[in-house]
Amino acid sequence: MQKLSKKTKGIVLIILGISIALLGLLFLNSKESEKQQSAPTNISTPENNVEINKIILEVNDKKYENEIKGQISVYDFMSQLQKEGKITFKEKYYSGMGEFIEEINGIKNGDKNWIYYVNGKKAEIGVSNYQIKTGDVVSWKYEKNY
């Protein structure tokens, strides 16, 4: 058997070193890939991203609270409370304007009307159009509409 020259031995050692290094990188890469595949994934679905809001509705200073998912109009929130037996109300639909509240808890509009406020300010849009935001307090007051 022939002896290898020093130059040939050096080349063989370099090739062997590079091969070991490449195999090590492949091994580490495959382990990282396994970790990613086995790790629980946090899949973002609409159900996970729906915000739950605590909403307060005041009628003549009596408070009604409920938790709702996502956004909801004042009218829809009142309808939810009515279905749960917490309040009663009657409304009339006006084309282009939406729902108009005519009676709450047996008290009908007459010389005075039901007027709603959001966070202490008189609302500027109808109950079926206003989307309640987190932290809003919706108040109904029975008063003269000037």
C-alpha positions in Angstrom: 0.0 0.0 0.0 1.2 3.4 -0.9 1.8 6.2 1.6 -0.2 9.4 1.0 1.7 12.6 0.7 1.3 15.3 3.2 -0.5 17.5 0.7 -3.0 14.7 0.0 -3.5 14.0 3.7 -4.3 17.8 4.2 -6.9 17.8 1.4 -8.5 14.7 2.8 -8.7 16.2 6.3 -10.2 19.5 4.9 -12.8 17.5 3.0 -13.6 15.4 6.0 -13.9 18.5 8.2 -16.2 20.2 5.8 -18.3 17.1 5.5 -18.7 16.8 9.3 -19.6 20.5 9.5 -22.3 20.1 6.8 -23.7 17.0 8.5 -23.8 18.9 11.8 -25.7 21.8 10.2 -28.2 19.4 8.6 -28.8 17.6 11.9 -29.4 20.9 13.8 -31.7 22.2 11.0 -33.8 19.0 11.2 -34.1 19.2 15.0 -35.3 22.8 14.7 -37.8 21.8 12.1 -39.1 19.0 14.4 -39.5 21.6 17.3 -41.5 23.9 15.0 -43.8 21.0 13.9 -44.4 19.7 17.4 -44.8 23.1 19.1 -48.4 24.1 19.6 -49.5 26.6 17.1 -51.5 29.7 18.0 -54.0 29.8 15.2 -55.7 33.1 15.0 -59.4 32.5 14.3 -62.3 35.0 14.5 -63.5 33.3 17.7 -60.1 33.9 19.4 -60.0 37.6 18.4 -63.5 38.5 19.4 -63.4 41.1 22.2 -65.8 40.6 25.1 -67.1 43.9 26.3 -69.0 44.7 29.5 -71.8 47.1 28.5 -73.9 49.3 30.9 -77.3 50.5 29.9 -79.0 53.0 32.3 -82.7 53.7 32.2 -83.7 56.6 34.5 -80.6 55.8 36.7 -81.3 52.1 36.9 -78.3 50.1 35.6 -78.4 47.0 33.4 -75.2 45.2 32.6 -74.3 42.5 30.2 -71.2 41.1 28.5 -71.3 41.1 24.7 -68.9 39.7 22.1 -67.7 42.0 19.4 -69.6 45.1 18.4 -73.3 45.7 18.8 -75.7 48.5 18.3 -77.6 50.1 21.1 -80.8 48.7 19.6 -79.4 45.2 19.4 -78.1 45.4 23.0 -81.6 46.6 24.2 -83.2 43.7 22.3 -80.8 41.3 24.0 -81.8 42.7 27.4 -85.4 42.4 26.5 -85.0 38.8 25.5 -83.5 38.1 28.9 -86.5 39.8 30.6 -84.4 42.7 32.1 -86.2 45.5 30.3 -89.2 46.1 28.0 -89.4 48.5 25.1 -91.4 49.3 22.0 -90.0 50.9 18.9 -91.0 52.1 15.5 -88.9 51.8 12.3 -88.4 54.8 10.1 -86.9 54.3 6.7 -83.5 55.9 6.4 -83.3 56.6 10.1 -83.7 53.2 11.7 -85.4 52.3 15.0 -87.0 55.0 17.2 -87.7 54.0 20.8 -91.3 54.9 21.8 -91.6 53.2 25.2 -89.2 51.8 27.8 -90.4 49.7 30.8 -94.0 50.8 30.3 -93.3 54.6 30.0 -94.5 55.9 26.7 -93.3 59.0 24.8 -95.8 61.9 25.2 -95.1 65.3 26.6 -91.6 63.9 27.3 -89.6 61.5 25.1 -86.9 58.9 25.7 -83.6 60.4 24.7 -80.4 58.4 24.9 -76.9 59.6 25.8 -73.5 58.0 25.4 -71.0 58.7 28.1 -73.1 61.7 29.3 -73.4 63.3 25.8 -76.7 63.4 23.9 -76.4 60.9 21.0 -76.3 62.3 17.5 -77.3 59.1 15.6 -80.1 56.6 16.0 -80.0 53.6 18.3 -79.8 51.1 15.4 -76.8 52.9 14.0 -74.6 53.6 17.0 -72.1 50.8 17.7 -71.3 50.6 21.3 -67.6 50.8 22.1 -65.6 49.4 25.1 -66.3 51.5 28.1 -69.4 53.2 26.8 -72.3 53.9 29.2 -75.6 54.3 27.3 -78.2 56.2 29.3 -81.8 56.7 28.6 -83.5 59.8 30.1 -87.2 60.6 29.9 -87.2 64.3 29.3 -88.5 67.2 27.1 -86.8 67.3 23.8 -85.9 70.9 23.1 
